[in-house]
Amino acid sequence: ASRRAMRAFARLQGRRVNFDPAELAGAGAPGSPWTVDDHRTPLPPERPGPPAPGGSWETARGLVRDYAFAPPSLIRAVHRPADDLEGRNMLLEGRFLGLRFMLGARVAAVVDGEREIDGRPARVWGWHYQTLEGHLERGQMDFEVVKWPDDGTVAFLIHAVSRPARIPNPVVRLGFRLFGRRLQLRFAREAGERMRRLVGERLADDGPDRPAGPPTVTVPRATGADGPGAIK
């Protein structure tokens, strides 16, 4: 990670979520300022029943846990893998047109259990992050891997609720207004494609040539952090 990214990551400890999560309850209602997106990517199916050891669902769960589905051409994540997943700070280094944006997020919750989806019981594992002060957006993104035991269907789900944050820089504000929505949809599309490809490769390859790990940066546990302030 660059020195700039490391400094920005250190500052995340003092950052707060940049919106009131209670506002998300009204997302999607008429007149709501929030944009709601749902994306579903089919993954290789399994036999009916609970997730198979080493199968499609377990493989996808590992990729979701490590944020390995994120397309590295758009986003690279800096975090400390030794930290608990829930509550983990993540610096999302966004890349676009040769520019880099340091975007802070924090994992707010981990989901592990069963719930009904599409009127059918499903086995679900995933997590969601919320945006922090200094992010270009406000909102929450959920990433889940789901298996329907009745027929063995497996899928990767992305649920996003977002709205623009206050962006002081007028050039960045204009750029986000022109390209932000396009990049949101591109991220979801490429993340789904990458997830499907990685799951297929890892299921097909159990040998020593298995594809390399996720495109994340391992950060040693810090002994101190810069004080709060705008990410630069």
HELIX and SHEET records of a PDB file:
HELIX    1   1 ARG A    3  ARG A   11  1                                   9    
HELIX    2   2 LEU A   12  GLY A   14  5                                   3    
HELIX    3   3 PRO A   21  GLY A   26  5                                   6    
HELIX    4   4 SER A   56  ARG A   65  1                                  10    
HELIX    5   5 PRO A  170  ALA A  204  1                                  35    
SHEET    1   A 8 THR A  35  LEU A  43  0                                        
SHEET    2   A 8 THR A 153  PRO A 164 -1                                        
SHEET    3   A 8 GLU A 137  TRP A 148 -1                                        
SHEET    4   A 8 ARG A 120  THR A 131 -1                                        
SHEET    5   A 8 LEU A  99  ILE A 117 -1                                        
SHEET    6   A 8 ASN A  89  PHE A  96 -1                                        
SHEET    7   A 8 ILE A  75  HIS A  79 -1                                        
SHEET    8   A 8 THR A 216  THR A 218  1                                        
END                                                                             
